[in-house]
Structure formats: C-alpha cells, structure tokens
Amino acid sequence: MGVRQIAAAVPSTAAHARSVLAAAWTCGVTTDVGQDDLVGAHRVADDGTVRIAPPPDSVLAAAVLCSPHGRPTTLLEFADAAPVPVRDRVRARVWLSGELVPDGEELVLRPERAVLQIRSGRTCVDLDELAATAPDPLALAEPRLLTHLADSHPEAVEQLTRLIAPDSLHGVVRVQPLAVDRHGLTLRLERMRGQADVRLAFHRPADDLGSLTERMHQLLASAQTVSRRRR
C-alpha cells in the first residue's frame, strides 16, 4: 500500500554511494595484515578520491611497511547509520577495494571496485560515475535535520503519516524519520515485530536548506488536505 505521492524519485546508485563517503567519519580497513577501524583518519576529495592518513600504530601502517613498494591491497568499508535511534540503524554500506598508493604523509586509494549495499541488496557502482557524481547536497546536514525533526517536531512526523495508506499503518507502534535527501523523506514504521520504510517524495528536488524547508511545508500541507478528506 503506497503513499499518496507521485512515484518517488531516489538518488542514483553513484550519488547514494558518494553521499555515504562524504558523511562517513569512520572507515573499516582490511589488508593482508589484518583489520582495523580508523576514526577521523580519512577524507574524500571533491572528485571522490579517498585519502587516508594512517595512525602510526594502526594495522594499515603495518601493512604499508610489509607490502611491496608500500602499496597494500586494501578493502575499505564505510557504514551509513541513521542519526535517529531506530532498529537496524545501518542504512547502507559502501565497500571500495583497490591499491593504496603513498602520496606524502597520506595514502590515496586507486579503486578497482565499488559496491553499495542497501536493504534491498548489493549493487556494483561504476567507478567513473562515482568519481563524476557529487554527493547529495543535504548529506552533511542530514543528521541534525533528522534529529531536529524527531526531537522537536514529533507532531509533524505524526502528521506526515496521513500521507500513507491507512492499512500500511496497521500494527505500527512508532514512526521515526529515517533519511532525507534532495528527492524526498523516508519514514521508518516500526511494529512490535519488524519494520517497514516508506518514502515521501518531494514535488521538486531540494538543492539547499531553504528549498528543503519549502518541500517539507508542501508535504505537511498535503497531509493536512488528506486529513480533511478523511473526516
């Protein structure tokens, strides 16, 4: 049972992956030497290039010393977790595999493969498209936007559920904002057992916070219209 919106546009696979990379603060690293989790040790350039400054005591630093020419073959994992407390908080994962090449005090990844995993499955990401695609313009602001919506405007979240077909809300005990991007807002419907996600599409993409505010007001106005009709 769908939502009372026109078919919901979603970010492309490459845009979704780039958004995960842009927002991630931690990075899982797997090399021939072992595994490690690095916090605040990587950065992503505008062209999508991943650069890592490995701490001296990290597994990655040891792998650089042990590998030929200091270029370890590496698997990087980036997890995207919902900023609002929900079940199954990890919304997506991105894996990048390839060779890390020294560049000054940093290591630059030369990717050979990229994979995006979401709840519906895994998809390979075209490397050229990944490099050429910008992250979603709301990616960095998303955590505070969703937290503010959940903590300060629960009545607005409840009102937005009126855009969802009533039979889809059967058994729902809690609704939380799960994700937002330029194309729409996703709500997590939690039941005693299990959950479902429902996407509410914006009538036009939002490219900044100002336009996002207008899109959210439009969704709320649509919800009010549905509420009046049900009465």
VENPE-V108429 format. One record per residue. SS is DSSP state (hx for helix, st for strand, lp for the rest). Layout:
((SS) (SS))
//
This chain:
((lp) (lp) (st) (lp) (lp) (lp) (lp) (lp) (lp) (lp) (lp) (lp) (hx) (hx) (hx) (hx) (hx) (hx) (hx) (hx) (hx) (hx) (hx) (lp) (lp) (st) (st) (st) (st) (st) (lp) (lp) (lp) (lp) (st) (st) (st) (st) (st) (lp) (lp) (st) (st) (st) (lp) (lp) (lp) (lp) (lp) (st) (st) (st) (lp) (lp) (lp) (lp) (lp) (lp) (hx) (hx) (hx) (hx) (hx) (hx) (hx) (hx) (lp) (hx) (hx) (hx) (lp) (lp) (st) (st) (st) (st) (st) (st) (st) (st) (st) (lp) (lp) (lp) (lp) (lp) (lp) (lp) (lp) (st) (st) (st) (st) (st) (st) (st) (st) (st) (st) (st) (st) (st) (st) (lp) (lp) (st) (st) (st) (st) (st) (st) (st) (st) (st) (st) (st) (st) (st) (lp) (lp) (st) (st) (st) (st) (lp) (lp) (hx) (hx) (hx) (hx) (hx) (hx) (lp) (lp) (lp) (lp) (lp) (lp) (lp) (lp) (lp) (hx) (hx) (hx) (hx) (hx) (hx) (hx) (hx) (hx) (hx) (hx) (lp) (hx) (hx) (hx) (hx) (hx) (hx) (hx) (hx) (hx) (hx) (st) (lp) (hx) (hx) (hx) (hx) (lp) (lp) (st) (st) (st) (st) (st) (st) (st) (st) (st) (st) (lp) (lp) (st) (st) (st) (st) (st) (st) (st) (st) (lp) (lp) (lp) (st) (st) (st) (st) (st) (st) (st) (lp) (lp) (lp) (lp) (lp) (lp) (lp) (hx) (hx) (hx) (hx) (hx) (hx) (hx) (hx) (hx) (hx) (hx) (hx) (hx) (hx) (hx) (hx) (hx) (hx) (hx) (hx) (hx) (hx) (lp))
//
